[in-house]
Amino acid sequence: MTGRAVLVLLLALLAACGTTPTPPTTAAPSRVPAQAPSPAPDAQARAAPDAPVVVLDPGHNGGNAGAADEIAREVPDGRGGTKPCNTTGTATSGSGTSGGYAEHAFAFDVAQRATRVLTGRGVVVRSTRSDDAGVGPCVDQRAAAANDARAALTVSIHADSAPATEDRGFHIAVADPALAPSQRGPSLDLARALVAGLEGQGFAPSTYRGESGLDPRPDLAGLNLARVPAALVECGNMRNPGEAAVLTDPAGRQRYADGIAAGILQTLGR
């Protein structure tokens, strides 16, 4: 049988089997889609289901100065009256390396540092503001954030503008007279723990407000309206040159954050 005849016979057999020969092809190289790196696990997501919730409230905000009408709006003060929604806060004096540092920036930085310490110890931390460029929120909304979260406690972080440049030291404000059970023993326990935490970082109580670092006050709406243990920390006098140097130093702000976190952890029994 000739070669041509063999080829014809082979094709016939293939057709009978229902198979059609296909010409050989060169396979294209396989392409695995590029995969974006997985995000780092969120510390809050890793917290235990029964982890305590803490609300940190960094005072003021970076956009307040440009929203005078909005922050001047009157809101409830918790004692039957009203007060402005918020204020711009203070700043360090002078034009040197520590001059012109705003309280809102200080408070936000310390809150972020304290958050890192607390989340590392299994605490869920929420903040009343997510950046330092917005406006507000109003003082009543800050209290509502802690109440709505059913937080174990809330701490507001500030720095002060004292009457005299020689005034120095921190003080912890609590609502007084108390308007709710949480503002009595629980808030005082939190305030005392914050005093101990800041003293543990080498900071001294105020020379010009309160007594032994505690400053009971009736005029702070965020504390009056809180229905969870609440305290407000005035970390130092921004007009005092010595304290301004610490407040503007990242290492100094870390000490404040560590002291605040220590007080919170002591209160939580952690």
C-alpha positions in Angstrom: 0.0 0.0 0.0 1.3 3.3 -1.0 2.0 6.1 1.6 -0.9 8.1 0.2 -3.3 5.2 0.6 -2.2 4.7 4.2 -2.9 8.4 5.0 -6.4 8.1 3.4 -7.2 5.0 5.4 -6.0 6.6 8.7 -8.2 9.7 8.1 -11.2 7.5 7.4 -10.7 5.6 10.7 -10.4 8.8 12.7 -13.6 10.2 11.2 -15.4 7.0 12.1 -14.4 7.5 15.8 -15.7 11.1 15.8 -12.3 12.7 16.3 -10.9 15.5 14.2 -7.2 16.0 14.2 -6.0 19.5 15.1 -2.8 21.0 14.2 -0.2 21.3 17.0 -0.1 24.7 18.7 2.4 26.5 20.9 1.0 26.9 24.4 1.0 30.5 25.8 2.8 30.9 29.0 0.5 30.8 32.0 0.0 34.1 33.8 -0.8 34.2 37.5 -2.6 37.4 38.4 -0.5 39.6 40.7 -1.9 39.5 44.2 -1.8 42.6 46.4 -0.1 42.0 49.7 -2.5 41.2 52.5 -3.1 44.0 54.9 -1.6 43.6 58.3 -4.2 42.2 60.8 -6.0 45.0 62.6 -5.2 45.0 66.3 -8.8 45.8 67.2 -10.0 42.8 65.2 -7.6 40.6 67.2 -9.0 41.7 70.5 -11.0 39.2 72.5 -14.8 39.3 72.2 -15.1 40.4 75.8 -12.3 43.0 75.6 -13.1 46.3 77.3 -13.9 49.3 75.2 -12.3 52.6 76.0 -13.1 56.0 74.3 -10.3 58.5 74.0 -11.3 62.1 73.4 -8.4 64.2 72.0 -9.5 67.8 72.7 -10.5 70.4 70.0 -9.6 69.8 66.3 -7.4 71.3 63.6 -10.2 72.8 61.6 -12.0 74.6 64.5 -10.2 77.9 63.9 -11.7 78.2 60.4 -15.2 77.4 61.6 -16.0 80.1 64.1 -19.7 80.1 63.7 -20.0 76.3 63.8 -18.0 75.8 67.0 -19.8 78.8 68.6 -23.2 77.0 68.3 -24.7 76.5 71.8 -25.1 72.9 73.0 -26.4 71.4 76.3 -23.9 71.6 79.2 -25.5 68.8 81.1 -26.7 71.0 84.0 -29.6 72.7 82.3 -27.7 75.4 80.5 -25.7 75.6 77.3 -22.1 76.3 76.2 -20.3 76.6 72.9 -20.0 73.4 70.8 -16.2 73.6 71.0 -13.2 75.9 71.0 -9.9 76.2 69.2 -7.7 75.4 72.2 -4.4 76.9 73.1 -0.8 76.7 71.9 2.7 77.1 73.1 4.1 80.6 73.3 7.1 82.0 71.4 8.6 81.4 68.0 11.5 79.0 68.9 11.5 75.2 68.4 8.7 74.8 70.9 6.7 77.9 69.9 3.3 77.8 68.2 2.5 74.1 68.9 -1.2 73.7 69.0 -3.1 71.9 71.8 -5.3 70.1 69.2 -2.2 68.6 67.6 -0.7 67.6 71.0 -3.9 66.0 72.1 -4.4 64.0 68.9 -0.8 62.8 69.0 -0.9 61.7 72.6 -4.2 59.9 72.0 -2.7 58.0 69.1 0.3 57.0 71.2 -1.9 55.9 74.1 -4.1 53.9 71.7 -1.1 51.9 70.5 -0.2 51.1 74.1 -3.7 50.1 75.0 -4.4 47.9 71.9 -1.2 46.1 72.7 -2.8 45.1 76.0 -6.0 43.8 74.4 -8.1 46.9 74.9 -10.5 48.1 72.2 -10.0 51.9 71.7 -12.3 54.2 69.9 -11.7 57.9 69.3 -14.0 60.9 69.1 -12.2 62.1 66.1 -10.2 60.3 63.3 -7.8 63.0 62.3 -6.6 66.5 63.2 -8.0 68.4 60.3 -11.8 68.4 60.9 -14.2 70.5 63.0 -15.6 69.5 66.3 -17.3 67.3 67.3 -19.2 69.3 69.8 -18.7 68.5 73.5 -22.1 66.8 73.9 -21.3 64.6 70.9 -18.1 63.5 72.5 -19.9 62.4 75.6 -22.5 60.6 73.5 -19.7 58.7 71.7 -18.7 57.1 75.0 -22.3 56.5 76.2 -23.3 54.9 72.9 -20.3 52.6 72.9 -21.1 51.6 76.4 -17.5 52.1 77.1 -15.8 50.9 80.2 -14.5 54.5 80.6 -13.6 57.6 78.6 -10.6 60.0 79.0 -10.4 63.4 77.4 -6.9 64.6 76.6 -5.9 68.3 76.7 -3.1 70.7 77.6 -3.7 73.9 79.5 -3.2 77.7 79.2 -2.5 78.7 82.8 -2.8 82.3 84.2 0.9 82.6 84.7 3.9 81.2 82.8 5.4 79.9 86.1 2.3 77.7 86.7 3.0 74.1 85.9 1.9 70.5 86.3 -1.0 68.3 85.3 -4.5 68.0 86.8 -7.4 65.6 86.2 -10.9 67.0 86.1 -14.0 65.1 87.1 -17.7 66.2 87.1 -18.7 67.7 90.5 -21.4 67.7 91.8 -22.0 64.3 90.3 -25.0 63.9 88.1 -24.9 60.1 87.6 -23.6 57.1 89.6 -20.6 56.7 87.2 -19.5 60.2 88.1 -19.1 59.4 91.7 -16.8 56.6 92.8 -16.0 55.2 89.3 -14.9 58.5 87.8 -12.9 59.4 91.0 -11.1 56.0 90.8 -10.2 56.6 87.2 -8.9 60.1 88.0 -6.8 58.8 90.9 -5.4 56.1 88.6 -4.5 58.7 86.0 -2.7 60.8 88.7 -0.7 57.7 89.6 0.1 56.9 86.0 1.4 60.4 85.2 3.3 60.6 88.4 4.9 57.3 87.5 6.2 59.0 84.3 7.8 61.7 86.4 5.1 64.4 86.0 4.1 66.5 89.0 0.5 67.6 89.9 -0.6 71.1 89.2 0.7 74.0 91.2 -2.3 76.2 90.3 -5.5 74.0 90.0 -7.1 71.4 92.2 -5.4 69.4 94.9 -3.1 66.5 94.6 -3.8 66.4 90.9 -7.6 66.2 91.2 -9.8 69.1 90.0 -13.6 68.6 90.6 -15.5 70.9 88.2 -19.1 71.6 87.3 -18.5 73.3 83.9 -17.3 70.7 81.6 -20.1 69.4 79.4 -18.3 66.3 78.2 -17.9 65.1 81.8 -21.4 66.3 82.9 -23.1 64.3 80.1 -21.0 61.2 80.4 -22.8 58.1 81.8 -19.7 56.1 82.0 -16.6 56.7 84.2 -15.0 59.9 82.7 -12.1 62.2 83.4 -10.3 65.0 81.6 -6.5 65.3 81.7 -4.9 68.7 81.4 -1.4 67.4 80.8 0.6 70.6 81.4 0.8 74.4 81.0 1.6 75.2 77.3 2.6 78.7 78.3 5.3 77.5 80.7 8.6 77.3 78.7 9.9 74.3 80.6 6.7 72.3 80.1 6.3 73.5 76.5 9.6 71.9 75.8 8.3 68.6 77.0 4.9 68.9 75.4 6.5 69.6 72.0 9.0 66.7 72.3 7.9 63.4 70.8 9.6 61.6 73.7 7.7 63.8 76.2 4.4 63.1 74.4 5.1 59.4 74.7 5.6 59.7 78.4 2.2 61.4 78.7 0.7 58.7 76.6 2.3 56.0 78.7 1.1 57.6 81.9 -2.5 57.9 80.7 -2.5 54.4 79.4 -1.1 53.1 82.7 -4.0 54.9 84.6 -6.5 53.4 82.2 -5.1 49.9 82.5 -5.0 50.2 86.3 -8.7 51.1 86.3 -9.5 48.2 84.0 -7.6 45.8 86.2 -5.2 44.9 83.4 
